[in-house]
Amino acid sequence: MSPFLKSRLDLTSSPRVQEAWAAAPPRRVGVLVCLLGFFLTSGLSAMDLAQEIRAVGLNPEEILQPVLLDDEIRAWVAENVPRSAPEVVRLKILLESLQHSEELSFEYQGGFTGTAREVFHSGRFNCLSFSILFVSLAREMQLPAFYLMLDQMESYEKEGDLIVASQHITAGYGFVRDRTILEFDVGPEINYQLAEPISDIDALALFYSNRGAEMLRDGKPEEALKMQRIATLLGPELAPAWTNLGVTQRRLNDLSSAQESYVRALEVDRHNLAAYENMVVLLRLQGENNLADEMLPLLTRRKNRNPYTYLSLGDLSLRDGRLEDAEKFFRRAYRLARYEAETHAAMGLSALALGERNKARQWLDKAVEIDPENERTHRLQRQLLLQEIPTEGGVNGASLNR
């Protein structure tokens, strides 16, 4: 089942719009809210956007426009969404038509940031690309659709040595003081009234940043670098774009440029935790361990919900023999990602270091059940095995996570 199928539309708009919505056919409504970084909003015409692209020194004809549609898509919209219905009703019908159409079949693929045309014709989408398709179709019908970002909601997942941070986005339509917001059930209670729109050119920048990150994951760092540089030219005030550029530069072993990019990200947003985290990694690569250790406390802010930050802090504490601190950090990581093998294995490593071998074995069993191939799970297995091998004097040996 696609992630956007369990959802609801919250009418935070005028009574006029609510009455129109009530008159709509009683069918289940989907969503345009997704968990993957980056978003698009209304505002500029194609000509205006081209002028802004040219103003930052880029050729609009060489920039991929993800919102463009083709004749087949326009025909599908005309056939499935009546032009005479009230705006909010057309919005509902559009969303349901995308979800329940017999001719369309969508499959979620988290690492695929497609254009509107690519999503429509391939059926593959991630949250950003489905959002682009939806907003493009809404605008085709002259509906004032736009995108909203919620800073207080982030998710994290690990792909190799990359930690992917995903911000929460949603769509809305109408005007600032009279708008309808599409809500998505993602777990914690979210105050959607705190959502803020972003500009078209910033959205385009983040589309490029997303694509660059995907190229980096696919082992194409040189191509990723080109995309990330375009992203920072389009959106120089976007901290995520600078952070992604820095990660790409680090992968290419251009450490000085990576550091400059992280600094720029922090100049734009001094609360950007991803930039701090990547800076700590970079300082360790440069041998600046003391400075990296000084920065680590900045990552323990209450708003930091990245479990991998706390795993790193726990590893550092364990290495230095601060076992209680390690247990505290690992437990915080576990609370943030209790369905990940890595956090279960970390709790096992902490228990083993504290001499609680039975607890460590229990944590290992849970980690293996979730992901037997996880590297930290393998580490816990090795250390438990070492303790089970008798030493020459008949006393079990012990090994701390180093």
C-alpha positions in Angstrom: 0.0 0.0 0.0 1.3 3.4 -0.9 2.3 5.7 2.0 -0.2 8.4 1.1 -3.3 6.2 1.1 -4.0 6.5 4.9 -4.7 10.2 5.3 -7.3 12.9 5.8 -7.9 16.4 4.6 -8.2 18.9 7.4 -10.4 21.9 6.5 -8.7 24.8 8.1 -10.5 27.2 5.8 -13.6 29.4 5.5 -17.2 28.1 6.0 -17.7 28.7 2.2 -15.0 26.1 1.4 -16.3 23.7 4.1 -19.8 23.8 2.6 -18.4 23.0 -0.9 -16.4 20.1 0.5 -19.5 18.7 2.3 -21.2 18.7 -1.1 -18.6 16.5 -2.6 -19.2 12.8 -3.2 -18.5 10.8 0.1 -15.3 9.0 -1.0 -12.2 8.3 1.0 -9.6 11.0 0.7 -5.9 10.5 0.3 -3.0 12.8 1.0 -0.2 14.8 -0.5 2.0 14.8 2.6 5.2 12.7 2.5 8.3 12.0 4.4 11.2 12.8 2.1 13.0 15.9 1.8 11.9 18.6 -0.4 9.0 20.4 -1.7 7.4 22.7 -4.3 5.1 25.7 -3.9 3.0 28.0 -6.1 3.7 31.6 -7.0 5.8 32.1 -10.1 4.9 31.8 -13.7 7.3 29.8 -16.0 8.6 33.1 -17.3 9.2 34.6 -13.9 11.0 31.4 -12.8 13.2 31.5 -15.9 14.1 35.1 -15.0 15.1 34.1 -11.5 17.2 31.2 -12.8 18.9 33.5 -15.2 19.6 36.0 -12.4 21.7 33.4 -10.5 23.9 32.8 -13.5 22.2 29.7 -14.9 20.7 29.1 -18.3 16.9 28.2 -17.9 17.0 26.1 -21.0 19.6 23.8 -19.3 17.7 23.5 -16.0 15.3 20.5 -15.7 11.8 21.7 -14.9 10.1 18.9 -12.9 6.7 20.5 -13.0 6.1 20.3 -16.7 3.3 18.1 -18.0 2.6 16.6 -21.5 -0.6 16.3 -23.6 -1.4 12.8 -22.4 -1.4 14.0 -18.7 -3.5 17.0 -19.5 -6.0 14.8 -21.3 -6.2 12.5 -18.3 -6.9 15.5 -16.0 -9.6 16.8 -18.3 -11.3 13.4 -18.4 -11.1 12.7 -14.7 -11.7 16.0 -13.0 -14.8 18.1 -13.9 -13.9 21.8 -14.5 -17.3 23.0 -13.3 -17.0 21.7 -9.7 -16.0 24.0 -6.8 -12.3 24.2 -6.2 -12.1 22.1 -3.1 -14.3 19.4 -4.7 -11.9 19.3 -7.8 -9.0 19.0 -5.4 -10.6 16.0 -3.7 -11.5 14.3 -7.0 -8.0 14.9 -8.3 -6.4 13.2 -5.3 -8.8 10.3 -5.3 -8.4 9.8 -9.1 -4.6 9.5 -8.7 -5.1 7.0 -5.9 -7.9 4.9 -7.3 -7.7 5.1 -11.1 -7.8 1.8 -12.9 -5.3 3.0 -15.5 -2.7 4.3 -13.0 -0.7 2.3 -10.6 1.8 3.9 -8.2 4.6 2.2 -6.3 6.6 4.0 -3.6 10.4 4.0 -4.2 12.1 6.2 -1.6 15.2 6.8 -3.7 13.5 8.0 -6.8 12.9 11.8 -7.2 11.1 11.9 -10.6 9.6 14.7 -12.5 5.8 15.0 -12.8 6.0 13.3 -16.2 8.3 10.5 -15.0 6.0 9.7 -12.0 2.8 9.7 -14.1 4.2 7.4 -16.8 6.4 5.1 -14.7 4.2 4.8 -11.7 7.3 5.1 -9.5 7.4 7.9 -6.9 8.8 9.1 -3.7 7.1 11.8 -1.6 8.8 14.7 -3.3 8.0 13.5 -6.8 4.4 12.6 -6.0 4.0 16.0 -4.5 5.4 17.6 -7.7 3.0 15.6 -9.8 0.0 16.6 -7.6 0.8 20.3 -7.5 1.5 20.4 -11.2 -1.9 18.8 -11.9 -3.7 21.2 -9.5 -2.1 24.2 -11.2 -3.1 22.8 -14.6 -6.7 23.2 -13.3 -5.9 26.7 -12.1 -6.1 25.6 -8.4 -3.9 27.7 -6.2 -1.9 24.7 -4.8 1.3 25.2 -2.9 3.6 23.2 -0.6 4.3 23.7 3.1 7.2 22.5 5.2 7.1 21.5 8.8 10.4 22.0 10.5 9.4 20.1 13.7 9.1 16.8 11.9 12.1 14.9 10.6 12.9 11.2 10.0 16.3 9.5 9.5 17.6 6.4 7.9 21.0 5.1 7.2 22.3 4.1 3.8 25.9 2.8 4.0 27.9 5.7 5.5 25.2 8.2 4.6 22.6 9.3 7.0 19.5 10.6 5.1 17.5 13.2 6.9 13.9 13.7 5.6 11.7 16.7 6.4 8.0 16.6 6.6 6.1 18.3 3.9 2.4 18.8 3.1 0.4 20.6 0.4 -2.2 23.3 0.8 -4.4 25.4 -1.4 -6.1 28.7 -1.1 -4.8 31.9 0.5 -2.6 32.3 3.6 -5.6 33.2 5.8 -8.1 31.0 4.1 -6.3 27.8 3.2 -7.0 24.1 3.2 -4.2 21.8 4.5 -3.8 18.2 3.6 -2.7 16.2 6.6 -1.0 12.8 6.8 -0.9 10.5 9.7 2.8 10.0 10.4 2.7 9.2 14.1 3.3 12.1 16.5 0.8 14.9 16.8 1.8 17.6 14.4 0.7 21.3 14.4 0.1 21.9 10.7 -0.6 25.5 11.4 3.1 26.0 11.8 3.8 24.9 8.3 5.5 27.5 6.0 5.5 27.7 2.2 8.7 28.0 0.2 9.3 29.6 -3.2 9.4 27.9 -6.5 13.1 28.5 -7.0 13.9 27.1 -3.6 11.8 24.0 -4.4 13.7 23.6 -7.7 17.0 23.9 -5.7 15.9 21.1 -3.4 14.8 18.9 -6.3 18.4 19.2 -7.6 19.8 18.6 -4.2 17.7 15.4 -3.9 18.8 14.2 -7.3 22.4 14.8 -6.4 22.0 12.8 -3.2 20.6 9.9 -5.2 23.5 10.0 -7.6 25.9 10.0 -4.7 24.1 6.9 -3.3 24.4 5.3 -6.7 28.2 5.8 -6.7 28.3 8.8 -9.1 30.0 11.5 -7.0 31.1 13.6 -10.0 27.6 13.8 -11.4 26.2 14.4 -7.9 28.6 17.3 -7.5 27.2 19.1 -10.6 23.7 18.7 -9.3 24.6 20.0 -5.8 26.4 23.0 -7.2 23.3 23.9 -9.2 21.2 23.4 -6.1 23.3 25.9 -4.1 23.2 28.5 -6.9 19.4 28.2 -7.1 18.9 28.2 -3.3 21.9 29.9 -1.6 19.9 30.4 1.6 19.0 26.7 1.9 21.1 24.9 4.5 20.2 21.4 3.3 21.5 22.1 -0.1 24.9 23.3 1.3 25.0 20.3 3.6 24.5 17.9 0.7 27.1 19.7 -1.3 29.6 19.3 1.6 28.8 15.5 1.8 29.5 15.1 -1.9 32.8 17.1 -1.6 33.8 15.0 1.3 33.1 11.8 -0.7 35.4 13.2 -3.4 38.1 13.8 -0.7 37.9 17.6 -1.1 37.9 18.2 2.6 38.6 21.9 2.6 35.7 22.6 0.2 33.4 20.3 2.3 34.3 22.3 5.4 33.4 25.6 3.6 30.1 24.1 2.6 29.2 23.0 6.1 30.2 26.4 7.5 27.9 28.1 4.9 25.1 25.8 5.9 25.5 26.9 9.5 25.7 30.5 8.5 22.3 30.1 6.8 20.9 28.1 9.7 22.8 27.9 12.9 20.4 25.2 14.2 21.0 22.9 11.3 22.0 19.6 13.1 22.9 17.8 9.9 25.7 20.4 9.2 27.0 20.0 12.8 27.0 16.2 12.5 28.8 16.2 9.2 31.3 18.8 10.5 32.2 16.4 13.4 32.8 13.6 10.9 35.0 15.9 8.8 37.0 17.1 11.8 37.8 13.5 12.7 38.9 12.7 9.2 41.3 15.7 9.5 42.6 14.5 12.8 41.0 17.3 14.8 39.5 14.9 17.4 39.6 17.4 20.3 37.7 20.0 18.3 35.2 17.3 17.1 34.6 16.3 20.8 34.0 19.9 21.7 31.3 20.1 19.0 29.5 16.9 20.0 27.5 18.4 22.9 25.9 20.7 20.4 24.2 17.6 19.0 22.5 16.6 22.2 19.9 19.4 22.0 16.4 18.2 22.8 15.2 19.0 19.3 17.7 16.5 17.8 15.8 13.4 16.9 18.5 11.8 14.8 19.2 8.4 16.5 22.5 8.1 14.6 23.8 11.2 16.5 23.3 9.4 19.8 24.8 6.2 18.5 28.0 8.1 17.6 28.0 9.8 21.1 27.5 6.3 22.7 30.4 4.9 20.7 32.6 7.7 21.8 31.6 7.3 25.4 32.2 3.5 25.2 35.6 4.0 23.7 36.6 6.3 26.6 35.2 4.0 29.2 32.3 6.2 30.2 29.9 3.3 30.3 26.9 5.0 32.0 27.1 7.8 29.4 27.2 5.3 26.6 24.1 3.5 28.0 22.3 6.8 28.2 23.1 7.8 24.6 22.3 4.3 23.2 19.0 4.2 25.1 18.1 7.6 23.6 18.9 6.3 20.1 16.8 3.2 20.8 13.8 5.3 21.9 14.0 7.3 18.6 14.5 4.2 16.4 13.2 1.2 18.3 12.5 -0.8 15.2 16.1 -0.6 13.9 18.6 -3.5 14.4 21.4 -1.0 15.0 19.8 0.4 18.1 19.1 -3.0 19.6 22.7 -4.0 18.9 23.9 -0.8 20.5 22.0 -1.6 23.7 23.5 -5.1 23.6 27.0 -3.6 23.4 26.3 -1.4 26.3 24.9 -4.2 28.4 28.0 -6.4 27.6 30.3 -3.6 28.6 28.5 -3.3 31.9 29.0 -7.1 32.5 25.3 -8.0 31.7 25.9 -10.8 29.2 22.4 -12.3 29.4 20.9 -8.9 28.6 23.3 -8.5 25.8 22.3 -11.9 24.4 18.6 -10.8 24.5 19.4 -7.6 22.7 21.3 -9.5 20.1 18.4 -11.9 19.4 16.1 -8.9 18.7 18.7 -7.3 16.5 19.2 -10.5 14.5 15.5 -10.9 14.1 15.3 -7.4 12.6 18.4 -7.4 10.4 21.0 -10.2 10.7 23.3 -8.4 8.2 23.7 -5.2 10.2 27.3 -4.4 10.9 26.7 -3.4 14.6 24.8 -6.7 15.1 27.8 -8.6 13.8 30.1 -6.6 16.2 27.9 -7.6 19.1 28.0 -11.3 18.0 31.8 -11.2 17.8 32.2 -9.7 21.2 29.8 -12.2 22.8 31.6 -15.0 21.2 34.9 -13.7 22.6 33.5 -13.8 26.1 32.3 -17.3 25.6 35.8 -18.6 24.6 37.6 -19.7 27.8 41.1 -18.2 28.4 44.1 -20.3 29.3 43.3 -19.9 33.0 39.7 -20.8 32.6 38.4 -17.3 33.0 36.2 -15.7 30.3 37.9 -12.9 28.4 36.1 -9.6 27.8 36.2 -7.0 25.0 34.8 -3.5 24.9 33.5 -1.9 21.8 36.5 0.1 20.4 
